[in-house]
Amino acid sequence: MSTLNNANLQLNNITVNSDKKKILADFSVTFPVGQITTIIGASGVGKTTLLNVVAGLRDFASGTMTLNGQPFIPKEHVMALVPQDYGLLPWETATQAVINALKITKQPINQTVITQLFEKLSIMDLKTKYPHEMSGGQQQRVSLARGFAVAADVLLMDEPFSALDTNTREQIQTLFMDTWQMKPGTTLFITHDIQEAILLGQQILVLTPTGAEMITHPEQEADLVARLKAVIGNG
Ligand SMILES: Nc1ncnc2c1ncn2[C@@H]1O[C@H](COP(=O)(O)OP(=O)(O)OP(=O)(O)O)[C@@H](O)[C@H]1O
């Protein structure tokens, strides 16, 4: 993916329908390439659907996606997805999950780098374990190892730290920033945690049932926490 100044990934008038309703209606947003956008909004407002559209996992009824004005075709980019349900395959051990993700995305397989990542995520003891042998928090850390191992152009994270305790969460936020800085992919990061959205996002996309707002300089905005609390509470 290009890292030109002002490069952007745009969703233009996207509509996603389910059987019963419109999930996204005529939805447009611009994401800066090579930056982290955190996404916040009430439960059910369409955050995961938006991520799945960008991942190419969700069809849309109308609209377009463009990268610097050209059609954006998800499968042509190196993508990493850390889904809400962790997305581990029952037949893959933790090590196999990471190695297969690297193979699929045609990335180099460096055992030393993988081991360092497992150490930093405190999952060395899970290397040969299958998902059914892990707790939710352990599965989430394996999913993060898989996401971080791939030097992605587009990194999509759906409440990626939700199953972690506070201390572990803070450590892994730091690991995330360190990893991301080595390869600053275009990152969409859904969270319900307002402090996390402000801490990690270069901008914050606030989704509401009636639309969306991009907060481009979160650090400069007074009363932002109160405003975001109201959005999540009222959704
Ligand atoms: N495949 C589907 N079929 C029918 N309805 C769906 C489908 N996927 C999502 N929805 C509905 O679309 C709406 C948006 O769902 P989505 O998962 O995108 O919301 P969200 O903002 O990520 O929610 P949460 O914060 O609870 O994860 C919800 O009302 C959900 O029930």
The ligand as a MOL file (V3000), in Angstrom:
LIG
                    3D

  0  0  0     0  0            999 V3000
M  V30 BEGIN CTAB
M  V30 COUNTS 31 33 0 0 0
M  V30 BEGIN ATOM
M  V30 1 N -24.9460 -11.1870 9.1720 0
M  V30 2 C -25.8480 -10.4410 9.8030 0
M  V30 3 N -27.1560 -10.6850 9.6630 0
M  V30 4 C -28.0760 -9.9530 10.3060 0
M  V30 5 N -27.7800 -8.9160 11.1210 0
M  V30 6 C -26.4870 -8.6290 11.2950 0
M  V30 7 C -25.4460 -9.3550 10.6610 0
M  V30 8 N -24.2710 -8.8390 11.0440 0
M  V30 9 C -24.5500 -7.8420 11.8760 0
M  V30 10 N -25.8750 -7.7140 12.0280 0
M  V30 11 C -26.5580 -6.6850 12.8040 0
M  V30 12 O -26.0150 -5.4580 12.3880 0
M  V30 13 C -25.8490 -4.5800 13.4780 0
M  V30 14 C -24.3970 -4.1490 13.5640 0
M  V30 15 O -23.5940 -5.2540 13.9870 0
M  V30 16 P -22.0420 -5.0970 14.2650 0
M  V30 17 O -21.5560 -6.4190 14.7740 0
M  V30 18 O -21.3870 -4.5350 13.0780 0
M  V30 19 O -22.0610 -4.0030 15.4460 0
M  V30 20 P -20.9220 -3.5480 16.4450 0
M  V30 21 O -21.0000 -2.0710 16.4980 0
M  V30 22 O -19.6210 -4.1530 16.0620 0
M  V30 23 O -21.4160 -4.1640 17.8140 0
M  V30 24 P -20.5960 -4.6790 19.1140 0
M  V30 25 O -19.9480 -3.4600 19.7190 0
M  V30 26 O -21.6680 -5.2430 19.9940 0
M  V30 27 O -19.6070 -5.7150 18.6570 0
M  V30 28 C -26.3570 -5.3130 14.7030 0
M  V30 29 O -27.6810 -4.9170 14.9170 0
M  V30 30 C -26.2850 -6.7590 14.2990 0
M  V30 31 O -27.2500 -7.5160 14.9750 0
M  V30 END ATOM
M  V30 BEGIN BOND
M  V30 1 1 1 2
M  V30 2 1 2 3
M  V30 3 2 2 7
M  V30 4 2 3 4
M  V30 5 1 4 5
M  V30 6 2 5 6
M  V30 7 1 6 7
M  V30 8 1 6 10
M  V30 9 1 7 8
M  V30 10 2 8 9
M  V30 11 1 9 10
M  V30 12 1 10 11
M  V30 13 1 11 12
M  V30 14 1 11 30
M  V30 15 1 12 13
M  V30 16 1 13 14
M  V30 17 1 13 28
M  V30 18 1 14 15
M  V30 19 1 15 16
M  V30 20 2 16 17
M  V30 21 1 16 18
M  V30 22 1 16 19
M  V30 23 1 19 20
M  V30 24 2 20 21
M  V30 25 1 20 22
M  V30 26 1 20 23
M  V30 27 1 23 24
M  V30 28 2 24 25
M  V30 29 1 24 26
M  V30 30 1 24 27
M  V30 31 1 28 29
M  V30 32 1 28 30
M  V30 33 1 30 31
M  V30 END BOND
M  V30 END CTAB
M  END
